[in-house]
Amino acid sequence: MASALDDLYRELILDHYRRPRHRGRIEPYDAQAQGYNPLCGDDLTLWVRLEDGRVAAVGTESNGCSISQASASMMSERIVGMTLPEVEQLIGAFKGMMLQGAEPDPDLVGDLEALQGVKRYPVRIKCALLAWNTLIEAIERTRGESGGRPATSE
C-alpha cells in the first residue's frame, strides 16, 4: 500500500513540475518577492494579488529542480481564495510537516501532503521550502514588514 501511495504522490509532483499552475507574472499585484536557494541555484519570483482580504491571484516564475517547481505550483494552487491568516496557518502546517515531522491536517494541507516524501532526502527539503519562504516574504511586504531582502530556502 505504501508503495502505491508513493507512486501516486510521485505522479502528482511530476504533474505539477511538468504543468505548473499559476505560471507567469500577474498584473496588478500587491506584493512581489524573490527567493533563491544558494545550495542548488533554484530561484523563484512570486506575485500576489489580494482582494477583500483574500488571495485573489498568484503568479510564479521559477527555475530549478522538480521539487522546488512542483512545490511552488502546489502552493500557488492551494492558497488562491484563502485569507492571509489562513495562508499563515497553512505555511505553519507545511513547515511543521517538513521540518519537525508534524502530522499534517489533511483538510488544511490537501495535496501538499505529497511533498512529505522529500523528507527522506534532507538536502532537498530546502527545495520544497523555497516557495513557502518566498510567500512569507511577500506577505510581509503586503504589511510593510519587509526590509527588501530576498527570501532564501533556509
N, C-alpha and C positions, 0 to 999 in steps of 0.2 A: 504494500500500500504506500509506504513512504517513497518508494522509487517512482510510482505513478504520479504522486503529488509533486515530487521534484521535477519530473518531466513536464508536468503542467505548468509549474512555476517558471521553468526554463523557457518554455514556449511563450509565456506571457511577457517575460523580459525581452526575448528576442523580437517579439511583435512590436513592442514599444521602441526598441532600438531601430528596427527596420522601417517603421511607420510612426515616427514621433508625432505626438499630439501637440497642438498649440505652438507649432514651429513658426518662427518669424517675429519680427518686431511688430508691436501694436501701437496705434496712434488713436487718440491721445492716451497717455499713460500718467499715472500718479507717482510712480516710483520706478526707478531703474537701478539695478545693481549688477556688478560683475563679480564672478567668482573664478578662482584659479587654484588648481591643485599642483603645487610645485614638485611633488614627488613623481608625477607621471605626465604632467603637461595638459591635463584636462582643463578646459575653460568653458565658461558659461556666462551669457548675458541674459538677464531676466527683466521683463517689463510687467508691471501690474497696474491694472485699472480698477478703481473702486467706484461703486455706485450704491448709494443708500447703505453704506457701512458693510457692503459685501464685495467679495472679489468678483468683478464682472467679466474680466478678461485677463489672460496671462499669455505672454509671448516669450519664447526662448530661442536663442541661437547658441549652439554649442559645438565644440569639437572635443572628441575624447573617446574613451572606451565605451563598450556596450553598456556597462553598468552605470556609468555616470549619465549617459544619454537616456537610458531607459528610466532611471530614477527621476530625471527632470521631466520626462514625458508623463510618467505616472503621477508625479506630484502635481504637475500643472492640471492634469485631468481631474484630480481629486479635489483641489481647492476652489475651483470655479463654483461660485454660489455660496461659499462659506463666509461667515463674518470673520473679522480679524481675531477675536477671541477663540473662535472655533479653529482657525488656522493655527494659532499658537498652541492650542491643545493637541492638534494633530502633530505639529512639529515635536512637541514634548514626547508624545507617544512613539513617534517614529524613532527619535533619537534614543529613547529608553530601550526600545526593541533592539536597535542596532548596537548600542554601546554598553548597556547594562544587562541585556538578555531578558528584559521585562516581557511578560506575556502580553501580546497586543490585544486590544479590544477589536474584534473583527468588524464590528459595526462602525468603528471610528477609522481604522486603517484600511479596510477593504482590501483591494488587490495589492496594496503596498506590502502586505504580509509576504508576498512572493520574494521580496528582497532579503528576507531573513537568511536565505542560503548563503548570502555573501559573507556572513559572519564566519563561515568556515575558512575564509581567506582574509585574515585580519588586515593585510595591506590594502585590500580592495574596499574596506569599509569607508575609507575617505572618498572613494569614487562615488559611492552611494549617497554620501552626506553632502557632497558639493552643492547640489541644487538646493538642499534644505538650508544650508548655511547662507547661501546667496539669498534665499527667500527671507531669512531673518534680517539680513541687511536691507532688503527692500522694504520690509515692514517698518524697520527703524527709520528709514527715510520718509515714510509717509507721516511719521510722528515728529520728524525733525531731530531724531536722536543720533543720527549717524555722523561720524566725523569725515565721511567721504572715503574711507578706506575700503579697498576691495575685500570681499569675503574670501576666505580660504577654506579648505576642507578639513582643517584641524579641529 
